[in-house]
Amino acid sequence: MHLLLKNLLLVSCATALTIRTDLRTVGVPVILMEPGHLEAELMLHSQNALLSAKFSANDVATALAEGVDWRAKGAVTPAKDQGAHGYCGTFGRTCAAEGQYAIHSGHGLRNFSEEELVECIGWDKDQFTYFQNHGFMSSEDYPYNTTGPDMDPPIPGKSCKWDGSKVIPGTSDGAFTQVLSVAQGDEDQLAAWIYNFGPVNSGVDAGVFGLREQGCEATGDCWITRENCAKSQTRIDHSITLVGFGKDADKGDYWIVKNSWSTKFGNEGFIKLARGFKDNSHSDGCAHIACCGWIPCYGKCPQLSSLPAEDA
């Protein structure tokens, strides 16, 4: 057995992870959460979350008609690479934080460090409370390190290297104020929220990504079609970020999904996934894509319900 896979199997037995070798294009194993464990991680990060209010029918119609791509609006960093680690949640939360910071801080888009969160608080711990206080260093100052096991600190050979003098201005000391739970299970409301306020972290059954047309990376036209959606067979096991949506004249409505499997996956690290798909097993979109929208508010949370998420 390949040494990397052998080590990953040992890690997965301890942390309820699943290894897939058929989803990426560069031979790197993909580490997915066992069904149920990603939901638990998302619940941890949504504790005390506020709930987004519903948009009017007119607001939804406007959003769906126009679509949005936050990459073109300067609120999305290039796709990153989690490597052979189960850190998808960390990458998804960081991307959502980058988007809210770029839109609301006045400082523009910055590349936040995932490694800081992994080493200084833990990949499946309450990262929001950590970065709310400590802020983010940049990926340039605190680069991602693919070595070491999937575990929480202290990690052998990977001590926390947080340096307050290198924290990105406007990311610490409560600049991120609150967690918001966005449009749970409702694709139209989720689209309206993204249209108005920016990228949203969510979950997906990553198995559908393996159904994309072989060789689509070469053409830059990778899609998860409605036919692919119908083959989704499990609950969410992977964290991604929705950075936009639109309509294709031939293939229909789609989400723009930012993944964390490098720029060699899909369309430079992004992929289009059918929007508006429902069947008896999926009332929350293709591969449960609208299951669990999450963002960290920068400053005042926009468009709030009067209830916290757990009371709604």
Secondary structure, DSSP 4 states (H G I P E B T S, - for coil): --HHHHHHHHHHHHHTEEEESSSSSSS--EEEEPTTHHHHHHHHHTTT-EEEPPPPHHHHHHHHHH-EETTTTT--PPP-B--SSS-HHHHHHHHHHHHHHHHHSSS----B-HHHHHHHT-TTS-HHHHHHHH--BBTTTS-----S-S-PSSBTTB-----GGGBPTTSSTTSEEEEEEE-TT-HHHHHHHHHHH--EEEEE-GGGGGGSPTTHHHHT--EE-HHHHTT--S---EEEEEEEEEEETTTEEEEEEE-SB-TTSTBTTEEEEESS--BTTBSSSGGGTTS-EEEEEESSPSSEEEEEGGG-
